Amino acid sequence: MRYSLYLIAFLLPLSLHAQSTKVISALEPNFAGNRFLYIEHGEKFLNLSGENYFFTNEDDSPGPKKLNMYYISNSGKINQRKTFWLEEGEYRLTGKVNDESSWQVFPAHPFTLIANEIDAAIGDVKKELIAKHVDKLVGLDKLNEFKSQFKDEELVDLIKKVPSSLQESWYFDEMVTYLTLNQSVRAKIGQPAPDFTLESQAGTDFSLHDQKGGYTLLEFSFTGCVYCLKALPELKKIHEEMGDQVQLVSIWKDPKKTTWLNDQTEHKNQITWANLWDPNGLATSLFEVSIFPTYVLINPNGQVQAIWNGYKKGNKLIRKLTREMGV
């Protein structure tokens, strides 16, 4: 019997070079109940169930990279999890499927040993170990995981020590986003809209503060949101019929750039207005978006005029927008 899992995949680190890795699994089934094993290897995802856990998987995504393993019940509850780091070369995965403590990857990558040491430490010792390894991807990973144990000033000092070669990584961006949000005022109706700068599909940076002087409608989406995609035809109509009165900006909170650019293109090809990627959720968090789609109307003075969410057919979005703008 096959089972499916709907998980938001962990983002994988970036590096300066691509490296091929091969994982050969010889896990012992020892299978009990309606449970299965979910594995993330580079940019590939394996959903294993039944009795056969022998497999070979190759991945050419940039490294160092993670091998994430989850032992999951049929209800979706994660019972056990473990992470290993990999580089180029061949690795062997062993252990019993339902026993996290038995999972091993040989040879052991140095980053795995560092991560285990940090996980086992407590208090100031944990913080000292993270600070010691902040010049490595594994150190940045653990800095993000345990950031709540640091004061903001400590985090600022630590990210200054991150080498330039790692400042393009997701982990570095995530930490900068976290600090930015801690020091930023969230959006409130009647107050100036919080500023942000995001990458556009055109390859240029889009900054909200450059848009003052006219109405701006921010539309927050993610690729897996059905109603976000269904709203696109009406958004296209707004852009075509009201483009001289309001600037439309779509903001996609997708975990991967390839998802934003390449998935659901049959729908996204309708977008001819500003199309932005929010990989770390900076803009999404500044406007406290928790329901998708969410719409934020900013008036010509740069103030948040209205915030609403959800989508229903029948040009209701257009009617809501025209009422708010008084046109």
C-alpha positions in Angstrom: 0.0 0.0 0.0 1.4 3.4 -0.9 1.0 6.5 1.2 1.4 10.2 0.3 2.9 13.0 2.3 2.3 16.7 2.0 5.3 18.5 3.6 6.9 21.8 2.9 10.4 20.7 1.9 13.4 22.1 3.7 15.3 24.5 1.6 18.8 23.3 0.7 22.0 25.3 0.9 23.7 27.0 -2.0 27.3 26.6 -2.8 29.9 27.7 -5.4 30.0 24.4 -7.3 27.8 21.4 -8.1 28.7 18.0 -6.8 27.3 14.6 -7.6 26.5 12.3 -4.6 25.2 8.8 -4.6 23.3 7.3 -1.6 23.1 3.5 -1.4 20.5 2.3 1.1 20.6 -1.0 2.9 18.0 -0.2 5.6 16.4 -3.1 7.4 12.6 -2.9 7.0 11.5 -3.8 10.5 8.2 -2.2 9.4 5.4 -1.7 11.9 1.9 -0.4 11.3 0.8 2.3 8.8 4.2 4.2 8.7 6.6 5.0 6.0 9.9 6.7 5.5 10.3 10.1 3.7 13.7 11.1 2.5 15.0 14.3 1.0 18.3 14.0 -0.9 19.5 17.1 -2.6 16.6 18.2 -4.8 15.0 14.7 -4.8 12.4 13.3 -2.6 11.8 9.6 -1.8 8.6 8.3 -0.3 9.2 4.7 0.9 6.7 2.2 2.3 6.2 -1.5 2.5 9.1 -4.0 3.0 11.7 -2.9 0.5 14.0 -0.1 1.7 17.0 -0.9 -0.6 17.6 1.8 -3.1 20.3 3.8 -4.9 19.8 7.5 -5.5 22.0 10.0 -7.2 21.8 13.8 -7.0 23.7 16.5 -8.8 22.4 19.6 -6.9 25.0 21.9 -5.3 26.7 20.8 -2.1 27.4 20.4 0.7 23.8 19.3 1.0 21.6 17.5 3.5 20.1 14.0 3.6 16.9 14.5 5.7 15.1 11.4 6.9 11.6 11.3 8.5 9.8 8.2 9.9 6.1 9.1 9.6 2.7 7.7 10.6 0.0 7.5 8.0 -1.7 10.4 9.8 1.3 12.6 8.9 2.8 12.8 12.3 6.6 12.8 12.3 7.7 10.2 14.8 11.4 10.3 14.2 13.8 12.5 12.1 17.5 12.8 11.5 19.8 14.8 9.2 23.1 13.9 7.6 25.4 16.1 5.5 26.8 14.9 2.2 29.5 16.1 -0.3 30.5 14.5 -3.6 31.1 10.8 -3.7 29.3 7.6 -2.6 27.6 7.1 0.8 26.0 4.0 2.4 22.9 4.3 4.5 22.2 1.6 7.1 20.1 1.0 10.2 16.5 -0.1 11.1 13.7 1.9 9.4 11.8 2.5 12.7 14.8 3.2 14.9 16.4 6.7 14.4 19.3 5.9 16.7 20.4 3.1 14.4 20.5 5.3 11.2 24.0 5.8 10.0 25.6 7.2 6.8 29.2 6.1 5.9 31.5 7.8 5.5 30.5 10.4 8.1 30.8 13.9 6.7 32.6 16.4 9.0 29.5 18.6 9.0 27.4 15.8 10.4 29.9 15.4 13.3 29.8 19.1 14.0 26.0 19.2 13.9 25.8 16.3 16.3 28.2 18.0 18.7 26.2 21.2 18.7 22.9 19.3 19.2 24.3 17.5 22.2 25.6 20.7 23.9 23.5 22.9 26.2 23.5 26.5 27.3 26.6 28.7 26.6 28.6 25.7 25.3 26.0 25.3 22.4 26.3 29.0 21.6 30.1 28.9 21.6 30.2 25.9 19.3 27.8 27.6 16.9 29.9 30.7 16.9 33.0 28.6 16.3 31.5 27.1 13.1 29.6 30.1 11.7 32.1 30.2 8.9 30.6 26.9 7.6 27.1 26.0 6.2 26.5 23.7 9.1 27.2 26.5 11.5 24.8 28.8 9.7 22.2 26.1 9.7 22.5 25.6 13.5 22.6 29.4 14.0 19.1 29.5 12.4 17.9 26.6 14.3 18.9 27.9 17.7 18.7 31.7 17.0 16.2 32.2 19.8 19.0 31.5 22.3 21.0 34.5 21.1 20.3 38.2 21.6 19.9 40.2 18.4 23.2 42.0 19.1 25.0 38.6 19.3 23.4 37.6 16.0 24.5 40.8 14.3 28.1 40.2 15.4 28.0 36.6 14.3 26.7 37.2 10.8 29.5 39.8 10.3 31.9 36.8 10.6 30.2 34.9 7.8 32.6 34.7 4.8 31.5 36.2 1.5 31.4 32.8 -0.1 28.4 31.9 2.1 26.5 35.2 2.0 24.6 34.0 -1.0 23.3 30.9 0.9 19.7 30.5 2.0 20.9 30.3 5.6 22.5 33.7 5.5 19.4 35.3 3.9 17.2 33.6 6.5 19.2 35.1 9.4 19.2 38.6 7.8 15.4 38.3 7.3 15.0 37.3 10.9 16.9 40.3 12.2 15.1 42.6 9.8 11.8 41.4 11.0 12.8 41.8 14.7 13.6 45.5 14.0 10.7 46.3 11.7 7.2 47.6 12.3 4.4 45.3 11.0 1.8 46.6 8.6 -1.2 48.4 10.1 -4.1 50.1 8.3 -3.7 53.8 8.3 0.1 53.6 8.9 3.0 53.8 6.4 3.5 50.5 4.6 6.7 48.7 5.7 9.3 48.7 3.0 10.9 45.7 1.4 13.1 44.8 -1.6 12.6 41.6 -3.5 13.8 40.0 -6.8 11.5 40.3 -9.8 11.0 37.8 -12.5 12.6 40.4 -14.8 15.8 39.9 -12.8 15.8 43.3 -11.2 15.2 44.4 -7.6 11.7 45.8 -6.7 11.5 48.2 -3.7 8.1 49.2 -2.4 9.3 52.7 -1.4 9.9 53.5 -5.1 6.1 53.1 -5.8 4.7 56.1 -4.0 2.6 58.5 -5.9 -0.2 56.1 -6.9 -2.2 53.2 -5.6 -0.4 49.8 -5.3 -2.1 46.5 -4.8 0.1 43.8 -3.3 -1.2 40.2 -3.9 0.4 37.5 -1.7 0.4 34.0 -3.1 2.2 30.7 -3.3 2.3 28.2 -6.1 0.4 25.5 -4.3 -2.5 27.8 -3.6 -5.4 26.9 -5.9 -7.4 30.1 -5.3 -4.3 32.2 -5.9 -4.1 30.7 -9.4 -7.8 31.0 -9.9 -7.5 34.7 -9.1 -5.0 35.4 -11.9 -7.6 36.0 -14.7 -9.3 38.7 -12.7 -5.9 40.2 -11.7 -5.1 40.3 -15.4 -8.3 42.2 -16.0 -7.4 44.7 -13.3 -4.0 45.2 -14.8 -5.4 45.7 -18.3 -8.4 47.9 -17.4 -7.1 49.8 -14.3 -3.3 49.8 -14.9 -3.2 53.6 -15.1 -4.9 53.8 -11.6 -3.3 51.1 -9.6 0.0 49.2 -9.9 -0.4 45.5 -9.4 2.4 43.5 -7.6 2.2 39.7 -7.1 4.4 38.3 -4.3 5.1 34.5 -4.3 6.2 32.9 -1.0 7.7 29.8 -2.7 10.5 27.8 -1.0 12.4 27.4 -4.2 13.1 29.7 -7.1 12.5 26.9 -9.6 9.0 26.5 -8.1 8.3 30.2 -8.5 9.6 30.3 -12.1 8.7 26.9 -13.5 5.6 25.5 -11.8 2.0 26.2 -12.9 3.3 28.3 -15.8 0.1 27.7 -17.7 -1.5 30.0 -15.1 1.4 32.3 -14.3 2.0 33.1 -18.0 -1.0 35.5 -17.5 1.2 37.7 -15.3 2.5 40.8 -17.2 2.8 43.0 -14.1 5.4 43.0 -11.3 6.1 39.4 -10.3 8.2 39.0 -7.2 9.8 36.1 -5.2 9.7 36.2 -1.4 12.0 33.2 -0.5 12.4 33.9 3.2 9.0 35.3 3.8 10.2 38.9 4.5 7.3 40.8 2.8 4.8 38.1 3.8 5.8 38.5 7.5 5.9 42.3 7.4 2.3 42.3 6.3 1.5 39.4 8.7 0.0 37.3 5.9 -1.3 33.9 7.1 -4.1 33.3 4.5 -3.6 33.1 0.8 -4.3 34.9 -1.3 -4.1 38.1 0.7 -4.5 41.6 -0.9 -3.0 44.8 0.5 -4.0 48.2 -1.0 -1.5 51.0 -0.4 -2.6 54.5 -1.1 -0.7 57.3 -3.0 0.8 58.5 0.3 2.4 55.1 1.0 -0.1 54.2 3.7 -1.8 50.8 4.1 -5.4 51.5 3.2 -7.0 48.1 3.3 -6.1 44.4 3.8 -8.4 41.5 2.8 -8.0 37.8 1.9 -9.6 35.0 0.0 -10.9 34.8 -3.6 -14.3 34.1 -5.1 -15.3 34.4 -8.7 -17.6 37.1 -10.1 -15.3 40.1 -10.3 -15.6 40.6 -6.5 -11.9 41.5 -6.3 -12.5 44.3 -8.9 -15.6 45.6 -7.0 -13.7 45.6 -3.7 -10.8 47.4 -5.2 -12.9 50.1 -6.9 -14.8 50.7 -3.7 -11.6 51.2 -1.7 -10.2 53.5 -4.4 -13.4 55.4 -4.8 -13.6 55.0 -8.6 
